């Protein structure tokens, strides 16, 4: 099934999408409420809702399907790592540490936007970028989950655009921490969550999904790739995220950006120049993933933000020691 969050002139509601109609699920007050009920009960509620009258999608506004408690974003595509490293810090190749385990960083659940929302870039960026990803939505709590058991912990899948300000990211990562303000201003989720049982038709015997992904800017195709090129399965991402920790229903685990032009920075690194150019105000970015759908966002004008002063520098004594 496809579960969506939508607004139709009143508070946001949850529904199941069939063709071009959404059938409200009144028993769920939010998508997080539905996910926490578990996949089996959610499918039951969806089946019941499909027996009632629906609302045309043209008469409602789709919201981000979920406001997640946490968001981990992985980097599971080798080709993406190779291209972006060259763009961000001039390095070549893929570091050995990438192959050891599926690395991730925590991104900002408070900055989630939905289909057709305007994305406001940071005021100081001159290198705004998109990132084409697919995200798994956790549907069952677990700690140190095995890869074999992790499939039962996945509720479904949605599209993720991990928007990035590359110039800000490049500067702040010189402090040897992960990206911060270069990333946490916007994350698109949508257009809905496709349940794991429905997405399974694209799953191979090896656990990887043969799913085509594409990104366009102003109607021009910039990149395309398949999830079959991930370095790890989504089950491995769940297992690693939960190691010595926890995953809970509603947590979002991003695949990381696909290769072959899944973001501009990868292309910049390979070409040695910013071609295509960074995103500008008014640009329209559309991500399309086979078996899920499409999400479109328009880049809006940046806002003025209050300044934050630089750090105080410590004064050194005449002897060279610290005062």
C-alpha positions as a Markdown table, in Angstrom:
| # | Residue | x | y | z |
|---|---|---|---|---|
| 1 | Unk | 0.0 | 0.0 | 0.0 |
| 2 | Unk | 0.9 | 3.7 | -0.3 |
| 3 | Unk | 0.3 | 5.7 | 2.9 |
| 4 | Unk | 0.2 | 9.5 | 2.6 |
| 5 | Unk | -0.2 | 12.5 | 4.9 |
| 6 | Unk | -2.5 | 15.1 | 3.4 |
| 7 | Unk | -4.3 | 18.3 | 4.1 |
| 8 | Unk | -7.7 | 19.1 | 2.6 |
| 9 | Unk | -8.8 | 22.2 | 4.4 |
| 10 | Unk | -8.5 | 20.9 | 7.9 |
| 11 | Unk | -5.8 | 19.4 | 10.1 |
| 12 | Unk | -3.4 | 17.0 | 8.4 |
| 13 | Unk | -4.8 | 13.5 | 8.0 |
| 14 | Unk | -3.5 | 10.0 | 7.0 |
| 15 | Unk | -4.8 | 8.0 | 4.2 |
| 16 | Unk | -4.1 | 5.1 | 1.7 |
| 17 | Unk | -3.6 | 6.1 | -1.9 |
| 18 | Unk | -5.1 | 4.0 | -4.6 |
| 19 | Unk | -4.6 | 5.3 | -8.2 |
| 20 | Unk | -5.5 | 9.0 | -8.0 |
| 21 | Unk | -7.6 | 8.8 | -4.9 |
| 22 | Unk | -6.7 | 8.9 | -1.2 |
| 23 | Unk | -8.9 | 7.1 | 1.3 |
| 24 | Unk | -8.7 | 8.7 | 4.8 |
| 25 | Unk | -7.7 | 6.4 | 7.8 |
| 26 | Unk | -9.6 | 8.1 | 10.7 |
| 27 | Unk | -8.3 | 5.6 | 13.2 |
| 28 | Unk | -4.7 | 7.0 | 12.8 |
| 29 | Unk | -4.1 | 10.6 | 14.1 |
| 30 | Unk | -0.7 | 10.8 | 12.3 |
| 31 | Unk | 1.6 | 8.7 | 10.1 |
| 32 | Unk | 3.8 | 8.1 | 13.2 |
| 33 | Unk | 0.7 | 6.7 | 14.9 |
| 34 | Unk | 0.1 | 4.4 | 12.0 |
| 35 | Unk | 3.7 | 3.2 | 11.8 |
| 36 | Unk | 3.8 | 2.5 | 15.5 |
| 37 | Unk | 0.8 | 0.3 | 15.1 |
| 38 | Unk | 3.0 | -2.1 | 13.0 |
| 39 | Unk | 2.9 | -3.0 | 9.4 |
| 40 | Unk | 0.2 | -5.8 | 9.9 |
| 41 | Unk | -2.2 | -3.5 | 11.6 |
| 42 | Unk | -1.5 | -0.6 | 9.2 |
| 43 | Unk | -2.4 | -2.8 | 6.3 |
| 44 | Unk | -5.6 | -3.9 | 8.0 |
| 45 | Unk | -6.6 | -0.3 | 8.6 |
| 46 | Unk | -5.7 | 0.6 | 5.0 |
| 47 | Unk | -7.8 | -2.3 | 3.7 |
| 48 | Unk | -10.8 | -1.0 | 5.7 |
| 49 | Unk | -10.3 | 2.6 | 4.5 |
| 50 | Unk | -10.3 | 1.5 | 0.9 |
| 51 | Unk | -13.9 | 0.3 | 1.3 |
| 52 | Unk | -14.9 | 3.9 | 2.1 |
| 53 | Unk | -15.3 | 6.8 | -0.3 |
| 54 | Unk | -12.0 | 8.6 | -1.2 |
| 55 | Unk | -10.9 | 12.1 | -2.1 |
| 56 | Unk | -9.2 | 12.9 | -5.5 |
| 57 | Unk | -5.5 | 13.7 | -5.1 |
| 58 | Unk | -6.3 | 16.8 | -7.1 |
| 59 | Unk | -8.4 | 18.1 | -4.2 |
| 60 | Unk | -5.9 | 17.7 | -1.5 |
| 61 | Unk | -2.3 | 18.8 | -0.6 |
| 62 | Unk | 0.2 | 16.2 | 0.1 |
| 63 | Unk | 2.4 | 16.8 | 3.1 |
| 64 | Unk | 5.7 | 15.1 | 4.0 |
| 65 | Unk | 4.4 | 11.6 | 4.8 |
| 66 | Unk | 6.2 | 11.5 | 8.2 |
| 67 | Unk | 7.7 | 13.8 | 10.8 |
| 68 | Unk | 10.4 | 11.3 | 11.9 |
| 69 | Unk | 11.8 | 11.1 | 15.5 |
| 70 | Unk | 15.3 | 10.6 | 14.0 |
| 71 | Unk | 17.0 | 10.6 | 10.6 |
| 72 | Unk | 20.2 | 8.8 | 9.9 |
| 73 | Unk | 21.6 | 9.3 | 6.4 |
| 74 | Unk | 24.0 | 6.7 | 5.1 |
| 75 | Unk | 26.5 | 6.8 | 2.2 |
| 76 | Unk | 25.9 | 3.5 | 0.5 |
| 77 | Unk | 27.0 | 4.2 | -3.1 |
| 78 | Unk | 30.6 | 3.8 | -3.9 |
| 79 | Unk | 30.4 | 6.0 | -7.1 |
| 80 | Unk | 29.0 | 8.9 | -5.1 |
| 81 | Unk | 31.7 | 8.7 | -2.5 |
| 82 | Unk | 34.4 | 8.8 | -5.2 |
| 83 | Unk | 33.0 | 11.8 | -7.0 |
| 84 | Unk | 32.0 | 13.9 | -4.0 |
| 85 | Unk | 35.3 | 13.4 | -2.2 |
| 86 | Unk | 37.1 | 15.0 | -5.1 |
| 87 | Unk | 34.6 | 17.9 | -5.1 |
| 88 | Unk | 34.6 | 18.5 | -1.3 |
| 89 | Unk | 38.3 | 18.1 | -0.3 |
| 90 | Unk | 40.2 | 17.3 | -3.5 |
| 91 | Unk | 40.8 | 13.6 | -2.5 |
| 92 | Unk | 40.7 | 10.8 | -5.0 |
| 93 | Unk | 39.4 | 7.3 | -4.7 |
| 94 | Unk | 37.3 | 5.7 | -1.9 |
| 95 | Unk | 38.8 | 5.4 | 1.6 |
| 96 | Unk | 39.2 | 2.0 | 3.1 |
| 97 | Unk | 37.0 | 2.9 | 6.0 |
| 98 | Unk | 34.0 | 3.2 | 3.7 |
| 99 | Unk | 34.2 | -0.5 | 2.8 |
| 100 | Unk | 34.3 | -1.6 | 6.5 |
| 101 | Unk | 30.8 | -0.6 | 7.5 |
| 102 | Unk | 27.8 | 1.5 | 6.3 |
| 103 | Unk | 28.7 | 5.0 | 7.6 |
| 104 | Unk | 26.0 | 7.5 | 8.4 |
| 105 | Unk | 25.4 | 10.9 | 10.1 |
| 106 | Unk | 22.4 | 12.2 | 12.0 |
| 107 | Unk | 20.5 | 14.8 | 10.1 |
| 108 | Unk | 17.7 | 17.2 | 11.1 |
| 109 | Unk | 14.1 | 15.8 | 11.6 |
| 110 | Unk | 12.9 | 19.3 | 12.3 |
| 111 | Unk | 13.7 | 20.5 | 8.7 |
| 112 | Unk | 11.5 | 17.9 | 6.9 |
| 113 | Unk | 9.5 | 19.3 | 4.0 |
| 114 | Unk | 7.1 | 17.6 | 1.6 |
| 115 | Unk | 6.1 | 17.4 | -2.0 |
| 116 | Unk | 5.8 | 20.8 | -3.8 |
| 117 | Unk | 7.1 | 22.7 | -0.8 |
| 118 | Unk | 9.6 | 25.6 | -1.4 |
| 119 | Unk | 13.1 | 24.9 | -0.1 |
| 120 | Unk | 14.9 | 27.9 | 1.4 |
| 121 | Unk | 18.6 | 27.8 | 1.0 |
| 122 | Unk | 21.1 | 29.1 | 3.6 |
| 123 | Unk | 21.8 | 32.8 | 3.0 |
| 124 | Unk | 25.6 | 32.2 | 2.7 |
| 125 | Unk | 25.7 | 29.4 | 0.2 |
| 126 | Unk | 26.7 | 29.8 | -3.4 |
| 127 | Unk | 26.7 | 26.0 | -4.0 |
| 128 | Unk | 23.3 | 24.6 | -3.4 |
| 129 | Unk | 22.8 | 21.0 | -4.3 |
| 130 | Unk | 20.2 | 18.2 | -4.3 |
| 131 | Unk | 20.8 | 14.6 | -3.3 |
| 132 | Unk | 18.7 | 11.7 | -4.8 |
| 133 | Unk | 18.1 | 9.0 | -2.2 |
| 134 | Unk | 15.6 | 6.4 | -1.0 |
| 135 | Unk | 14.9 | 6.0 | 2.7 |
| 136 | Unk | 13.6 | 3.1 | 4.7 |
| 137 | Unk | 11.1 | 3.8 | 7.5 |
| 138 | Unk | 11.6 | 1.7 | 10.6 |
| 139 | Unk | 8.4 | 0.0 | 11.8 |
| 140 | Unk | 9.6 | -2.0 | 14.8 |
| 141 | Unk | 11.9 | -1.3 | 17.7 |
| 142 | Unk | 15.2 | -3.2 | 18.0 |
| 143 | Unk | 18.7 | -3.1 | 19.5 |
| 144 | Unk | 21.7 | -4.8 | 17.9 |
| 145 | Unk | 19.4 | -6.3 | 15.3 |
| 146 | Unk | 20.9 | -9.0 | 13.0 |
| 147 | Unk | 20.9 | -8.5 | 9.3 |
| 148 | Unk | 18.8 | -11.6 | 9.0 |
| 149 | Unk | 16.1 | -10.2 | 11.3 |
| 150 | Unk | 16.3 | -6.6 | 10.1 |
| 151 | Unk | 13.8 | -7.1 | 7.2 |
| 152 | Unk | 11.0 | -7.4 | 9.8 |
| 153 | Unk | 11.9 | -4.0 | 11.2 |
| 154 | Unk | 11.3 | -2.1 | 7.9 |
| 155 | Unk | 7.8 | -0.6 | 7.5 |
| 156 | Unk | 8.3 | 0.9 | 4.1 |
| 157 | Unk | 10.2 | 3.2 | 1.7 |
| 158 | Unk | 10.0 | 6.8 | 0.6 |
| 159 | Unk | 12.0 | 9.3 | -1.4 |
| 160 | Unk | 14.6 | 11.5 | 0.3 |
| 161 | Unk | 16.2 | 14.6 | -1.0 |
| 162 | Unk | 19.1 | 15.5 | 1.3 |
| 163 | Unk | 19.6 | 19.1 | 0.3 |
| 164 | Unk | 23.2 | 20.3 | 0.7 |
| 165 | Unk | 25.0 | 23.6 | 0.8 |
| 166 | Unk | 28.4 | 22.4 | -0.5 |
| 167 | Unk | 30.5 | 25.4 | 0.2 |
| 168 | Unk | 29.3 | 25.6 | 3.8 |
| 169 | Unk | 29.7 | 21.8 | 4.2 |
| 170 | Unk | 33.3 | 21.9 | 2.8 |
| 171 | Unk | 34.3 | 24.6 | 5.3 |
| 172 | Unk | 32.8 | 23.1 | 8.4 |
| 173 | Unk | 34.1 | 19.6 | 7.7 |
| 174 | Unk | 37.6 | 21.0 | 8.0 |
| 175 | Unk | 37.0 | 20.8 | 11.8 |
| 176 | Unk | 36.9 | 17.0 | 11.4 |
| 177 | Unk | 33.2 | 16.6 | 12.2 |
| 178 | Unk | 30.4 | 15.6 | 10.0 |
| 179 | Unk | 28.3 | 18.1 | 8.0 |
| 180 | Unk | 26.1 | 20.4 | 10.1 |
| 181 | Unk | 24.7 | 23.7 | 8.8 |
| 182 | Unk | 25.6 | 22.6 | 5.2 |
| 183 | Unk | 22.9 | 20.0 | 5.6 |
| 184 | Unk | 20.2 | 20.7 | 8.2 |
| 185 | Unk | 18.2 | 23.4 | 6.5 |
| 186 | Unk | 15.9 | 21.0 | 4.5 |
| 187 | Unk | 15.2 | 17.3 | 3.9 |
| 188 | Unk | 12.4 | 16.4 | 1.5 |
| 189 | Unk | 10.4 | 13.2 | 2.2 |
| 190 | Unk | 7.6 | 12.0 | -0.1 |
| 191 | Unk | 5.3 | 11.7 | -1.8 |
| 192 | Unk | 4.1 | 8.8 | 0.5 |
| 193 | Unk | 5.4 | 5.7 | 2.1 |
| 194 | Unk | 5.3 | 2.5 | 0.0 |
| 195 | Unk | 4.9 | -0.4 | 2.4 |
| 196 | Unk | 7.7 | -3.1 | 2.4 |
| 197 | Unk | 5.4 | -5.8 | 1.1 |
| 198 | Unk | 4.5 | -3.8 | -2.0 |
| 199 | Unk | 8.1 | -2.7 | -2.7 |
| 200 | Unk | 9.2 | -6.4 | -2.5 |
| 201 | Unk | 8.4 | -6.9 | -6.1 |
| 202 | Unk | 11.7 | -5.1 | -7.0 |
| 203 | Unk | 13.8 | -7.1 | -4.5 |
| 204 | Unk | 16.3 | -9.6 | -5.9 |
| 205 | Unk | 17.4 | -12.8 | -4.2 |
| 206 | Unk | 20.5 | -11.0 | -2.9 |
| 207 | Unk | 18.3 | -8.5 | -1.0 |
| 208 | Unk | 19.1 | -5.5 | -3.3 |
| 209 | Unk | 16.3 | -3.6 | -5.1 |
| 210 | Unk | 16.5 | -3.2 | -8.9 |
| 211 | Unk | 14.8 | 0.2 | -8.8 |
| 212 | Unk | 15.5 | 3.0 | -11.3 |
| 213 | Unk | 16.0 | 6.5 | -9.8 |
| 214 | Unk | 16.2 | 9.8 | -11.7 |
| 215 | Unk | 16.6 | 13.5 | -11.0 |
| 216 | Unk | 15.7 | 16.4 | -13.2 |
| 217 | Unk | 16.3 | 20.2 | -12.8 |
| 218 | Unk | 13.9 | 22.4 | -14.7 |
| 219 | Unk | 12.9 | 19.4 | -16.7 |
| 220 | Unk | 16.4 | 18.4 | -17.8 |
| 221 | Unk | 17.7 | 15.0 | -16.6 |
| 222 | Unk | 20.8 | 15.4 | -14.5 |
| 223 | Unk | 21.4 | 11.9 | -13.1 |
| 224 | Unk | 20.0 | 8.4 | -12.9 |
| 225 | Unk | 21.0 | 5.2 | -11.2 |
| 226 | Unk | 19.6 | 2.0 | -9.7 |
| 227 | Unk | 19.3 | 0.9 | -6.0 |
| 228 | Unk | 20.9 | -2.3 | -7.1 |
| 229 | Unk | 24.3 | -0.5 | -7.0 |
| 230 | Unk | 24.1 | 0.1 | -3.2 |
| 231 | Unk | 27.1 | -1.3 | -1.3 |
| 232 | Unk | 24.8 | -2.7 | 1.4 |
| 233 | Unk | 21.2 | -3.8 | 1.7 |
| 234 | Unk | 18.7 | -1.8 | 3.7 |
| 235 | Unk | 18.7 | -4.6 | 6.2 |
| 236 | Unk | 22.4 | -4.0 | 6.7 |
| 237 | Unk | 21.7 | -0.3 | 7.3 |
| 238 | Unk | 19.1 | -1.2 | 10.0 |
| 239 | Unk | 21.5 | -3.7 | 11.6 |
| 240 | Unk | 24.3 | -1.2 | 11.8 |
| 241 | Unk | 22.1 | 1.7 | 12.9 |
| 242 | Unk | 20.9 | -0.4 | 15.8 |
| 243 | Unk | 24.3 | -1.8 | 16.9 |
| 244 | Unk | 24.9 | -0.9 | 20.5 |
| 245 | Unk | 21.9 | 1.5 | 20.1 |
| 246 | Unk | 18.3 | 1.4 | 19.1 |
| 247 | Unk | 16.0 | 2.0 | 16.2 |
| 248 | Unk | 12.3 | 2.8 | 16.8 |
| 249 | Unk | 9.2 | 3.1 | 14.7 |
| 250 | Unk | 9.3 | 6.2 | 12.5 |
| 251 | Unk | 13.1 | 6.4 | 12.4 |
| 252 | Unk | 14.2 | 7.2 | 8.8 |
| 253 | Unk | 17.4 | 5.6 | 7.3 |
| 254 | Unk | 18.5 | 7.3 | 4.1 |
| 255 | Unk | 20.4 | 5.2 | 1.5 |
| 256 | Unk | 22.8 | 7.9 | 0.7 |
| 257 | Unk | 23.0 | 9.5 | -2.7 |
| 258 | Unk | 22.8 | 7.3 | -5.8 |
| 259 | Unk | 25.7 | 7.5 | -8.3 |
| 260 | Unk | 25.8 | 8.6 | -11.9 |
| 261 | Unk | 24.8 | 12.2 | -11.2 |
| 262 | Unk | 22.6 | 11.7 | -8.1 |
| 263 | Unk | 23.9 | 15.1 | -6.9 |
| 264 | Unk | 25.7 | 18.0 | -8.5 |
| 265 | Unk | 28.8 | 17.7 | -6.3 |
| 266 | Unk | 29.6 | 14.2 | -7.8 |
| 267 | Unk | 29.6 | 15.7 | -11.3 |
| 268 | Unk | 31.6 | 18.7 | -10.2 |
| 269 | Unk | 34.3 | 16.4 | -8.8 |
| 270 | Unk | 34.5 | 14.3 | -11.9 |
| 271 | Unk | 34.5 | 17.3 | -14.3 |
| 272 | Unk | 36.7 | 19.6 | -12.3 |
| 273 | Unk | 34.2 | 22.5 | -12.7 |
| 274 | Unk | 30.7 | 23.4 | -11.4 |
| 275 | Unk | 28.9 | 21.9 | -14.4 |
| 276 | Unk | 25.9 | 21.8 | -14.2 |
| 277 | Unk | 25.9 | 25.0 | -12.1 |
| 278 | Unk | 24.7 | 25.2 | -8.5 |
| 279 | Unk | 21.0 | 25.5 | -7.9 |
| 280 | Unk | 19.5 | 29.0 | -8.1 |
| 281 | Unk | 16.3 | 30.6 | -6.8 |
| 282 | Unk | 13.4 | 29.4 | -9.0 |
| 283 | Unk | 14.9 | 26.1 | -10.0 |
| 284 | Unk | 12.6 | 23.2 | -9.9 |
| 285 | Unk | 14.0 | 19.8 | -8.8 |
| 286 | Unk | 12.1 | 16.5 | -9.3 |
| 287 | Unk | 13.2 | 13.2 | -7.9 |
| 288 | Unk | 11.5 | 10.1 | -9.4 |
| 289 | Unk | 11.9 | 6.6 | -8.0 |
| 290 | Unk | 10.4 | 3.5 | -9.7 |
| 291 | Unk | 7.7 | 1.9 | -7.5 |
| 292 | Unk | 7.4 | 5.0 | -5.3 |
| 293 | Unk | 6.6 | 8.1 | -7.4 |
| 294 | Unk | 8.0 | 11.6 | -7.6 |
| 295 | Unk | 8.6 | 14.6 | -5.4 |
| 296 | Unk | 9.1 | 18.1 | -6.7 |
| 297 | Unk | 10.4 | 21.2 | -4.9 |
| 298 | Unk | 11.2 | 24.7 | -6.0 |
| 299 | Unk | 14.2 | 26.6 | -4.7 |
| 300 | Unk | 13.1 | 29.8 | -2.9 |
| 301 | Unk | 15.0 | 33.0 | -2.1 |
| 302 | Unk | 17.2 | 32.9 | 1.0 |
| 303 | Unk | 16.3 | 34.8 | 4.2 |
| 304 | Unk | 18.3 | 37.1 | 6.3 |
| 305 | Unk | 19.6 | 35.4 | 9.4 |
| 306 | Unk | 21.1 | 36.9 | 12.6 |
| 307 | Unk | 24.9 | 36.8 | 12.7 |
| 308 | Unk | 26.9 | 34.6 | 15.1 |
| 309 | Unk | 30.3 | 36.0 | 16.1 |
| 310 | Unk | 33.5 | 34.0 | 15.5 |
| 311 | Unk | 35.3 | 32.4 | 18.4 |
| 312 | Unk | 37.6 | 34.3 | 20.7 |
| 313 | Unk | 41.2 | 33.5 | 20.1 |
| 314 | Unk | 43.3 | 32.5 | 23.1 |
| 315 | Unk | 46.1 | 35.0 | 23.9 |
| 316 | Unk | 49.6 | 33.6 | 24.2 |
| 317 | Unk | 52.0 | 34.8 | 26.8 |
| 318 | Unk | 55.4 | 36.2 | 25.8 |
| 319 | Unk | 57.0 | 32.8 | 26.7 |
| 320 | Unk | 54.8 | 31.1 | 24.2 |
| 321 | Unk | 52.6 | 29.4 | 26.8 |
| 322 | Unk | 48.9 | 30.0 | 27.1 |
| 323 | Unk | 47.8 | 32.7 | 29.4 |
